[in-house]
């Protein structure tokens, strides 16, 4: 696959894979992701592929990336 540029939390990232896992997206968003038993990540995307151009990614899912795709990742503490 050729490299594609996606925007993660407002920053351009170059990806050389067609599909990213939930954790790979988190790692793109944060240089050192927050950790702990109460940390939850929420991932939303838009300008995506085909029949699902926008939506939410849940843990265990994968995301097909597309050039120009916009991804937002937030970390929340469920305490």
Secondary structure, DSSP 8 states (H G I E B T S, - for coil): ---EEEEETTEEEEE--SEEEHHHHHHHH-TT---STTEEEEEEEES-STT-SSEEE-TT-EEE--TT-EEEEEEEE--
